Amino acid sequence: MEPPACDHKVFEHDRVHLRVDHGIFEVFRRNRIIGSYRAPLSWVRVRAEARKGGLTRLHFGNIEELDEPIYASTTSSKHGLVTVEIQTTDEPLYRAFFTELAQLSDRRIAS
């Protein structure tokens, strides 16, 4: 039996590949250091940290509290399990993808 279409989402941009399949979220990045992150979608936490030079870092990690938003901005230097650096101008594309995932997982996006 094929899973529902809403249970499979893929986002690819530049050197980053994000996907959700059967409730499992995965991040892959193409660089010299092999790094990935895999967790149940309900555990995923992404924090966007604005940096100088038109860059934003996305820190992927696991939630500590059940009511945490899936995606939020941060000024903290506290890092997650995997960090991906993107152009700040591309951040709205990522935010839109995580807005879809928030709806899929009955979670929220913080401003």
N, C-alpha and C positions, 0 to 999 in steps of 0.2 A: 504494500500500500504506500502510495506517495504522500510525503508530509505536506501539510497545507503550505501554500505559497508564502504566507506571512511568516512561516517558521524558517525561511531561508532568505537571508539578505546579504548582499556583498557590496562593499564600497572600495573602489580602487582609485587612488590619486597619487601621482608622482611615484614615490618609492614605498608607499604604504598600502597594505591590503588588509581590510577589516571584513570579517564575516561572522554571521550567526547561522548556525545550522543545528536544528533540533535542540534549541535552547542553550547551546554552547557558543560563547563569544571567543573569537580568536583575532589576534593582531600579528601581522607579519611585516617586517620592514626589510627592504633590500639595502644592505650596506656591508661594510667589511666585517662587522661583528654580527654574527648570527644571533638574533634575538626574537623571541616571540612571547606571547602571553595568551593563556587559555584559561577560561573560567566560566562557570554558569552565568548566564546573562544577569540573573538576579543578584549576583555578587559584584558585578563590574562597577568600578568607579573611575571616572576620567576627570582630571583637573587640568584646565588650560591655564598656562602661566605665560603672560605676555613678557617678551624679552626685548632688549635693544636690537636695533638693526633690522626691524621688520620681521622678527621671528617669534613664534609661539611654540612652547613645549607642551605636549600632551603627555601627562603622567597617568599611566594605566596601573590600577591596583585593585585591591578588594575592599569592599565596604567594611566599616567597623560597626556601624549602626544600621538597622534594617530600613530606616526611613531616609537614608542619605539619597540625594539626587544622583542620577547616573552620570550627569555632566554638569560641571560648574567651573567658574573662573576662580583662580587662586592667586594670591600674592606670596604664598608660602614657598619656601625652598624645600619643603618636605617632598621627597620623590616617591614615586610608585615603584612597581616591579619592572616596568618597561617604560622608557621615555622615547617619544618620537618628536622630532623637531620639524615644524612646518612653517611655511610663509604665513604671516599674520593675515594677509589678504585671503588665504584659503580657509581660515578658521570657520567662517560661516558655512562652508560646505560640510565640514566635520560636525558642526553643531546641528545642522539639518539632519544628518544621518543619525546622530544620537537622539534627536527629537523623535524620529521614527522608532528607534529602539526603546525609548522611554514608553511610548504608547504600546509597543509590543509586550513590554515586561511590566506594565502597570506601575511605572515609576515616573519621576519628574525630572525636569531640567531646571537648574537654578540660574538666576540671572547673574 
